[in-house]
């Protein structure tokens, strides 16, 4: 099995470049922000960061495909880099420091493309998380200054911390009743949103998180980090990986119960 460590090192280089671009424009008074057709915001920093990443990948991995939130898919083949230049753009444009660049390498295999490398870099928080298939998950400043992370061992919903993004998405998808019932069963709920709750699941500080509607670039890096930390990442339908258009992540011990409430099985 490939060790993917060269790809992980490259992902860190890409994240470093993106961090420099995004932090330079964070809280800039003249930051340009547009509204996309789906009514979500995109800033000049989103575009600049993705352009930087694509340019470096073209030089370093010219045979690999690239899928990004702002510029779509380019190239074909068994290896595909998936990029969200700024996950949490709404936070970014309002000066809230909870945003990150998400970079993943996915490789074709049984069941389609699966993430094998992931880096989540949140420079305004001073945090970075990463994983490569078969090598575990880590947090730290860089590859030489890192701490391995593990999902929690909490085994009862009554002792569990559950994170989510907002109520409206669950209501729009007709899942609000199950969502609310889950919140009544757990010890604690917090609406952290975006990449952060998945990283907290990987670190063991949160036990469950879920979102009702996501794109591949929102999930690919999170998925490999959670699973390499010993957690479980699926869609609300239970399908492993970032392929269902929504996400459920847990420490693994509570995953069936999470899906029971949010996937309509309860």
C-alpha positions as CSV (number, residue, x, y, z in Angstrom):
1,X,0.0,0.0,0.0
2,X,1.4,3.5,-0.8
3,X,2.4,5.5,2.2
4,X,1.2,8.9,0.9
5,X,3.7,10.7,3.0
6,X,5.1,12.6,0.0
7,X,1.6,13.7,-0.8
8,X,1.0,14.8,2.8
9,X,4.2,16.9,2.7
10,X,3.0,18.5,-0.5
11,X,-0.4,19.2,1.1
12,X,1.4,21.0,3.9
13,X,3.2,23.2,1.4
14,X,-0.1,24.0,-0.3
15,X,-1.6,24.8,3.1
16,X,1.3,27.1,3.9
17,X,0.8,29.0,0.7
18,X,-2.9,29.3,1.2
19,X,-2.5,30.5,4.8
20,X,-0.2,33.3,3.7
21,X,-2.8,34.4,1.1
22,X,-5.8,34.2,3.4
23,X,-4.3,35.7,6.5
24,X,-3.0,38.7,4.5
25,X,-6.6,39.7,3.5
26,X,-8.4,38.6,6.7
27,X,-10.2,41.7,8.2
28,X,-9.0,43.8,5.3
29,X,-11.3,46.8,5.0
30,X,-11.2,46.7,1.2
31,X,-11.8,42.9,0.9
32,X,-13.9,42.2,-2.2
33,X,-16.9,39.9,-1.6
34,X,-19.4,38.6,-4.3
35,X,-22.5,36.5,-4.1
36,X,-22.4,33.2,-6.1
37,X,-25.5,31.9,-7.9
38,X,-26.3,29.6,-4.9
39,X,-26.4,32.8,-2.8
40,X,-23.3,32.0,-0.8
41,X,-20.5,34.5,-0.5
42,X,-17.1,34.2,-2.1
43,X,-14.2,36.6,-1.4
44,X,-11.2,37.6,-3.4
45,X,-9.2,35.5,-0.8
46,X,-11.1,32.4,-1.6
47,X,-10.3,32.7,-5.3
48,X,-6.6,33.7,-4.7
49,X,-6.0,30.8,-2.4
50,X,-7.5,28.3,-4.8
51,X,-5.5,29.7,-7.7
52,X,-2.3,29.4,-5.6
53,X,-3.1,25.8,-4.8
54,X,-4.0,24.9,-8.3
55,X,-0.8,26.5,-9.7
56,X,1.4,24.6,-7.3
57,X,-0.4,21.3,-8.0
58,X,0.0,21.8,-11.7
59,X,3.8,22.1,-11.2
60,X,4.2,19.3,-8.6
61,X,1.5,16.8,-9.7
62,X,0.6,17.6,-13.3
63,X,-1.1,14.3,-13.9
64,X,-3.5,14.6,-11.0
65,X,-7.0,16.1,-11.3
66,X,-8.1,19.0,-9.1
67,X,-11.6,19.7,-7.8
68,X,-12.1,23.0,-6.1
69,X,-15.1,24.9,-4.8
70,X,-14.4,28.1,-6.8
71,X,-13.2,26.7,-10.1
72,X,-14.6,23.2,-10.5
73,X,-12.9,20.1,-11.9
74,X,-9.8,20.0,-14.0
75,X,-8.2,16.9,-15.3
76,X,-8.9,13.2,-15.0
77,X,-7.3,10.1,-13.6
78,X,-7.1,7.9,-10.5
79,X,-5.8,10.7,-8.2
80,X,-7.8,13.8,-7.5
81,X,-7.0,16.7,-5.2
82,X,-10.1,18.3,-3.5
83,X,-9.8,21.9,-2.3
84,X,-12.0,24.2,-0.2
85,X,-9.9,27.4,-0.2
86,X,-11.8,28.9,2.7
87,X,-14.3,26.7,4.6
88,X,-16.3,29.2,6.6
89,X,-16.3,32.1,4.2
90,X,-19.2,33.8,6.1
91,X,-17.0,33.8,9.2
92,X,-14.0,35.1,7.2
93,X,-15.8,38.1,5.7
94,X,-17.2,39.1,9.1
95,X,-13.8,38.8,10.9
96,X,-14.7,35.7,12.8
97,X,-11.5,33.5,13.1
98,X,-13.2,30.1,12.6
99,X,-12.3,29.3,9.0
100,X,-9.8,27.0,7.4
101,X,-8.3,25.8,4.1
102,X,-9.3,22.1,3.4
103,X,-7.0,20.1,1.2
104,X,-7.5,16.4,0.4
105,X,-6.1,13.8,-2.0
106,X,-8.6,11.2,-3.1
107,X,-7.7,8.1,-4.9
108,X,-9.8,5.8,-7.1
109,X,-10.6,2.4,-5.7
110,X,-13.5,0.1,-4.8
111,X,-16.6,2.2,-4.2
112,X,-15.2,5.2,-6.1
113,X,-12.7,7.9,-5.0
114,X,-11.7,7.8,-1.3
115,X,-9.7,10.3,0.7
116,X,-6.1,9.2,1.5
117,X,-4.6,12.5,2.6
118,X,-6.2,15.5,4.4
119,X,-5.0,18.8,5.8
120,X,-7.2,21.3,7.6
121,X,-5.4,24.5,8.3
122,X,-7.0,27.3,10.4
123,X,-4.3,30.0,10.6
124,X,-6.5,32.5,12.5
125,X,-6.9,30.0,15.2
126,X,-3.2,29.0,15.1
127,X,-4.3,25.4,14.4
128,X,-3.6,22.7,11.8
129,X,-4.8,19.0,11.6
130,X,-3.7,16.3,9.1
131,X,-3.8,12.7,8.3
132,X,-2.5,10.2,5.7
133,X,-4.1,6.8,5.2
134,X,-2.5,4.2,7.5
135,X,-0.5,6.8,9.5
136,X,-2.9,8.2,12.0
137,X,-4.1,11.8,12.6
138,X,-2.1,14.7,14.1
139,X,-2.3,18.3,15.1
140,X,0.5,20.8,15.4
141,X,2.3,23.6,13.6
142,X,4.0,21.3,11.0
143,X,5.1,17.8,10.4
144,X,8.0,18.0,12.8
145,X,6.0,19.6,15.6
146,X,3.0,17.4,16.0
147,X,0.8,15.5,18.5
148,X,-1.1,12.4,17.5
149,X,-4.9,12.7,18.1
150,X,-7.6,10.1,18.9
151,X,-11.4,10.1,19.0
152,X,-13.0,9.8,22.5
153,X,-14.1,6.6,24.2
154,X,-17.4,8.0,25.4
155,X,-19.9,5.1,25.1
156,X,-23.2,6.6,26.2
157,X,-25.3,9.4,24.6
158,X,-26.1,10.8,28.1
159,X,-22.4,11.5,28.4
160,X,-21.8,12.7,24.9
161,X,-21.1,16.2,23.4
162,X,-22.9,16.8,20.1
163,X,-21.9,19.6,17.6
164,X,-23.9,20.9,14.7
165,X,-24.1,23.9,12.3
166,X,-27.6,25.3,12.5
167,X,-31.2,24.3,12.9
168,X,-32.5,25.5,9.5
169,X,-30.9,22.8,7.4
170,X,-32.4,20.0,9.5
171,X,-35.9,21.6,9.2
172,X,-35.6,22.1,5.4
173,X,-34.8,18.4,5.0
174,X,-37.6,17.2,7.3
175,X,-35.1,15.9,9.9
176,X,-35.8,18.4,12.6
177,X,-37.8,16.1,14.9
178,X,-35.0,13.5,15.0
179,X,-32.4,16.2,15.5
180,X,-34.2,17.8,18.4
181,X,-34.7,14.4,20.0
182,X,-31.0,13.7,19.8
183,X,-30.2,17.0,21.5
184,X,-32.5,15.9,24.4
185,X,-30.5,12.6,24.7
186,X,-27.0,14.0,24.8
187,X,-25.1,15.6,27.7
188,X,-24.2,18.8,25.8
189,X,-24.8,20.5,22.4
190,X,-22.9,23.4,20.7
191,X,-23.3,25.0,17.3
192,X,-19.6,25.2,16.2
193,X,-20.1,24.7,12.5
194,X,-17.9,24.2,9.4
195,X,-14.7,22.2,9.8
196,X,-14.2,22.7,13.5
197,X,-16.6,20.1,15.1
198,X,-15.0,17.3,12.9
199,X,-11.6,18.2,14.1
200,X,-12.9,18.2,17.7
201,X,-14.3,14.7,17.1
202,X,-10.9,13.7,15.9
203,X,-9.3,15.2,19.0
204,X,-11.8,13.6,21.3
205,X,-13.2,16.8,22.7
206,X,-16.5,16.3,20.9
207,X,-18.1,12.9,20.5
208,X,-20.7,13.5,17.7
209,X,-21.3,16.0,14.9
210,X,-23.5,16.1,11.8
211,X,-24.6,18.4,9.0
212,X,-27.6,17.9,6.6
213,X,-26.2,19.3,3.4
214,X,-22.5,19.5,2.3
215,X,-20.4,19.4,-0.8
216,X,-17.4,17.0,-1.4
217,X,-14.9,19.7,-0.7
218,X,-16.5,20.4,2.7
219,X,-15.9,16.8,3.7
220,X,-13.0,15.0,2.1
221,X,-10.2,16.3,4.3
222,X,-12.4,16.0,7.5
223,X,-13.3,12.4,6.6
224,X,-9.7,11.0,6.5
225,X,-8.7,12.9,9.6
226,X,-11.7,11.6,11.6
227,X,-11.2,8.0,10.5
228,X,-7.4,8.0,11.0
229,X,-8.1,9.3,14.6
230,X,-10.2,6.2,15.2
231,X,-13.6,7.8,14.6
232,X,-16.3,7.1,12.0
233,X,-17.3,9.3,9.1
234,X,-20.3,8.5,7.0
235,X,-23.3,10.1,5.3
236,X,-26.6,10.2,7.2
237,X,-27.5,7.1,5.2
238,X,-24.6,5.3,6.7
239,X,-22.5,5.2,3.6
240,X,-18.8,5.4,4.5
241,X,-16.8,8.5,3.4
242,X,-17.7,11.9,2.0
243,X,-20.1,10.8,-0.7
244,X,-23.7,11.3,0.5
245,X,-24.1,15.1,0.3
246,X,-24.3,15.3,4.1
247,X,-22.2,14.1,7.0
248,X,-22.2,12.2,10.3
249,X,-19.0,11.9,12.3
250,X,-18.5,10.3,15.7
251,X,-16.1,8.5,17.9
252,X,-17.4,5.2,16.4
253,X,-19.0,3.9,19.6
254,X,-22.1,6.1,19.2
255,X,-22.4,6.1,15.4
256,X,-25.3,3.8,15.1
257,X,-27.3,5.9,17.6
258,X,-26.3,9.1,15.8
259,X,-27.6,7.7,12.5
260,X,-30.7,6.3,14.3
261,X,-31.9,9.8,15.2
262,X,-30.6,11.8,12.1
263,X,-30.9,9.2,9.4
264,X,-34.6,8.4,10.1
265,X,-33.9,5.0,11.7
266,X,-35.0,5.8,15.3
